[in-house]
Amino acid sequence: MARVKDLWITASGKKTSRHPDNGGSPRNAKRWLACWDRPDGTEGTMAFAKKATAAKYAEAQERASMLGAQDIDPERSTMTLKQYGETVFMPAMLHLRRNSTDTYASHLKNHVYPHLGKKQMAGLRRAEVQAWVALIARKLAPTTTETVYAVLRAMMQHAVDEDPPVIAVNPCRNVKLPKVRKRVLDPLPPEAIHALLASITPRYRVAVALGAGLGLREGEAFGLLDARVDRLHKRVHVTAQAQRGELDAELKTEASTRTIPADDWVLQEVGRHIERFGLGAGGNIITNRIGRVAQRNSFGTCWREAVANARTCGRPPAEPKAGSKCGEDACADPAHCLPRGTRFHDLRHYADGWVMFPAVTFPLAGAVGLVLRSA
């Protein structure tokens, strides 16, 4: 049975030889002894300065013994979640892609540590995790809440799986999460693609063409090399992506490596872009204003501005207001604006349902246009 013994005061209230008044331990010494029964019948002990810490540690060791596990690590089990995450868990995530590592670190820093960072590893309880989920769900979307929770769950499971284990049981088990509603895919219409092409800064116009015409992800578009554009056979080889300003990073999944047929319009957009802006030092097509690999943050700013300014009518943008109309000089009609939160990733959904053909009724460049085709 888990228990805590006072090393300074006996059960009858007398001071022991360990008490500072009797010349024993200093005032800040480890007064409280965590005790638990091992499976072999022997008693395990560990001294702590605080009684609450000793009690939590004894309970954790007791649970480990009941589950048939070995004694948990006495040092790491008393680490705070923040200490463990920064010094043990994140350095061990060598198998993750760099973007995934950034996501893990960001979720821990922004959503886990502010609320649970000071909790000791062995002291975190399932009820506290459930309360934390309810708290972050008030500010985050259900899908984001689920992702953040998954990072915490992975960290605590890592602690369970260590040798010796840091905790006996994962406190993130059986936690209820907010219901995630399935996203309804509603591809952007051709007019929206045309509006984005017209409103985004010229340097990044080709990114829209690669997203809408080939279905490339953002990192894949940034990392596309001119050498991987086969103009003779009208196809593009996607074998790597850009991450953190570097080329040839691993793709999201093994299935992401693919060869995509390229329409004449896409190839023309790539050619015009290279003629105007040249290639990067690594042969990459898309570069930022100083000629380096495009960064997600700076591109994100340009993308959001393009979405805000895009008008499907083709006129210059004005501040959209309820009841506003589309005028000859500018458009403030909300019906002509793109949906709020339109993402670059939405271009991939467009590419799944739409295809480019020459000489159709909605021109994009010269005799090239877009028509709807059944998927």
N, C-alpha and C positions, 0 to 999 in steps of 0.2 A: 504494500500500500504506500502511495506517495505521501510524504510528510516532510516537515521542516523542524529542525531542532535549533534551539537558541544556545549558542556556545558560551554566552556570558551569564545567563540567568538559569538556575535550575527550576524544575517543576514546582518546588516549594518556595521559590522566590529568592533564593540565596544567590549571591554573586559567586561565580566560579573563579578559578585561578586565571582564566583567560580574560576576565573583565579588566578594563583599564585601571579601575580603582584598586585592583589587587596586583598591579604591576604587570598585567598581561598585555594583550594586544592594544595597539593605538586606536584612537576613536574611529578612524576611517578604515579599520581592518574588516576582514570578512567575518561577520558575526553569525550569519545564518547558514545552516548546513542542510542542503537538500538531500533527502534520503529516499531510496526506492528499492524494491525487491527485484533482483535479477531472476531469470528463469531457472538458474541453477540453485536458487535458494540463498545466495549470498546477498549482502546489502551493498548497494552502490551509493556513494556520497560525493558531494561537491559543495564547497563553501562559496558564499556570495555575500556582498556587502549589504544588499537589500533583501528583505524578507519576501517581497512580491516576486522578485526575480528568482529566488530560490524555489518558491512554490511552483512557479510556471515550469522551471527546469525539471523539478521532480515529477510533475505531472506528465511532461513530455517523455521523460525516460520510462515512466510507468507504462504509457501507451506503447512505446517502442517495445518494451518487454512483453506486453500482452500480444503484440503482433508477431512476436518471435524475432524481432530485429535486434541488432547489436546496440550497445549504448550509443547515444547520439553524441556528436562532436560538441564538447563543452564550450569551446571558444566560439565557433561559428553560430551555434544555436542562440547565443546571447548577443550576436550582432544585431543591429537594427536592419530593417529591410533596405534602407538606403545604403548602408555600409556593405551589405551582402550583394546588393544589385550592382554597385559600382566596382567592387573589388573582386567579386567571385563570379557572379552570373554573367554579366556582360563580357568580361574577358574570355569566358568559355564559349561564347557564341561564334566560334570560328567557322561553323558550317553555313552561316547565314550570308546571303548576298549583302553587299554594302548598303543598299537602300533599305533592306529589312533590318539591318543593324541600326541604322539611323531611326527607323520607325520604333523599334524596341526602346532605344534610349530616350526618344522624345516622349513616348507614352509614360515611361517610368518617371521621367523628370516632371512632366506637366500634370499628370493625373494620379500617379500612385504615391510618389514621395510626399507631396504636400499634405496628404491625408493619412497615410500609413507609414511614412518613411521612418518615424521615430519608434515604431513598434518593434519589439524584439522578435526575431524569427520564431523562436519557440513559443512566443506568447500570442501570436495571431490566431484568432478563432474564426470559425466559419460564420458566426453571427456578425462579426465585425466586417468580414468581407461582403456579406449580404447588404449590410448598412452602407458600405462604401459604394457598392454597385448602384444602390438606390440614389445615392447622392450625386454621382457623376452622370447618371441617366437624366437628371434634370437639365443638364447643360449640353449633353452630347446626343447625337443621333443614335438610335438603337444599334445600327451597324458599327459605329465607332465605339460605343460602349462595349459591345461584344469583343471587338478587337483589343481594346485596352485590357479588359478582363482576361483575355487569352494570354496576354503577356505576363500578367501577374501569376496566373495559373501555371504557366510554363516555368517561371522563376521558382515558385514554391515546389513544383514537382522536381526541378533540378536539385533542390535542397533535400528532398526525400531520397533521391537516387544516388546521392553522394556516398562515398565510402570512407569513413563512417557517415551515416546519415546526419543531416543537420536538424531535421525535424522528422517525427515519426509518421505523420499523416498530413496530406495536403489539405489545408483549410479551405481551398477553393472548390472542394467537391460539393456537388448537389446545390450549387448556388443558382437561384432563379434570375434569369436575364429578361430584359424587356423584349417584347415580341418584335421581330424584324419583318417588316412587310416587304414582300417581293417587289423589286423595282420593275416597273412597267417600261419596257423599251419603246421609245417613241422617236425614231430616227428624225434628224433635222431635215426639213425640206430643201430642195435645191436652192431656193431663194436665200436661205440662211447661209449656205456655204458661199454663195456669191457675195453676200453681205460681209462675211468674215474675210474673204479674200480682199475685198475693197477697203476694209477698215483697219486691218492689222498693219503694223509697220512693214514696209517693203522687205526688210531683211528676213522677216519671218513668214512672208507669204507662202514660200515653198513648203513650210512646215504644214500649213493647212492643206496644201495639195497632196502631200504625202500621207496625211491623216485621212482625208476624205477619199482620195483616189486609191490608196493602197492599204488603208487600215492599220498604219503603223502606230505603235505606242509612242509617247512623247520621247522616251529615252532612245527608242529605235530610230526615230526621225533624226534626233540630234547626233546619233552615232553612225548614221549612214555614210559610207564612203563612196566617192565617185567610182572607185574601182569595182564596186559591187552593183553598179547600174549597168546592165547589159543592154545597150541600145540596139544592137544588131538583132537580138532575139526578143526584144521588148519585155524584159523582166528584171526584177530586182531581187537580189539575194540578201536576206536578213539573217546575219550570223552573229551579231553582237550589238551592244547598245552603249550609250554614253552614261556614265554615272560620276557624279562629283567632279565634273570637268575633265574626265579621262575617257578615252576611247577604248573599244574592244573589251568592255565589261561583259560578264556573263548575262545571257538573256533570262527573262523571268522564269521560263520553264524549258524543258527539252523540246517540247512541241513548238516553241516560239521560233526555232530555227526553221526557215521556210523560204521558198522561192515564189514570188508573186508576179503575175502578169502585169505589165505596166502599159497603161493607155498612152496614146500619142500626146494627149494634153499634159499628163504628168511629166513625161519626158521633156516636153517643151518648157514646162515651168522650171524643171531642174536646169535645163540648158540656159534659160534666160537668167536664172539666179546666179549660176556660175559665171556667166559673162559679165554680170554687173558687180558681184561681190567677191568672185574668186573662190578658191578652196582654202580650207584650214591647213595648218602645218602637217596634219596627219592624213590629209586627203579627204577630210570630212566636208560635206556639202554645206551644212548649216553652221555658221559661226556668229559670235556676238560682235558688237561694234569695235572691239579691239582685236578681232580675228581669232579668238580662242573658241573652244567648245562652248556652246550655249549652256547657261546655267538655268536650272529650273525656276529659281526665285525671280530672276530678271525676266525670263520668258513669261512666267505667270503674271507679272505685272502688265506686260504688253498684251497678253491674252485677255485679261479681265477688261482692260481698256477697249480692246477690239470688240468684245461682247457687248459692252455698254454702248459703244458708238455705232454698232452695226444696225443698219436699217434695210429691211427686205425690199423696200421700195426703190432703193438705190440713191436716195437723196441724202444730203448732209444731215447729221444728227442735231436735234435740239432736245432740251430737257423734257423727257416724257412726263405728262401729267394726265390725270383722269379727265376725259372729255376732250383732250387735245387732238388736233387734226394734223394731217400731213399737208404741208404747204408747198409752194413752188420752190422756195429757197431752202427750207429745212423741214425735217419731219420730227414731230413730237408725239406721234400717234403710238400709244403703247402696243397696239396690234401689230405694228411693224418692227417692234423690238424683239430680240432673241430672248428666250426664256432665261430668267435669272438662274445663275449657277450653271450655265452651259459650260461643259468641260471639254478639254481637248480630247478626252477619251470618247466623248460622244461622236466624234468623227469616225471612230471605228464602227459604231453601230450604223452610221450612215453608209459606210463602205460595204457593210453586209447586205444592205437592202437596195442600194443604188449602184448604177454602173455608168461609165462615161461612153458616149458615142459621138462620132463626128456629125456635123450638119443637122442639129436638132433645134428645137424652138427656143431653148434657153441658153444663149451663148455665154461662155465664160472667157474664152480667149480665141479670137479668130473664129474658125468654123467648128469649135469644140463645145459641147454642151452636155447637159445631164437629162436623163429620162429615167423614169421608174421602171424597174424590172422585178418581176416576182423572184423572191429569193430561191 
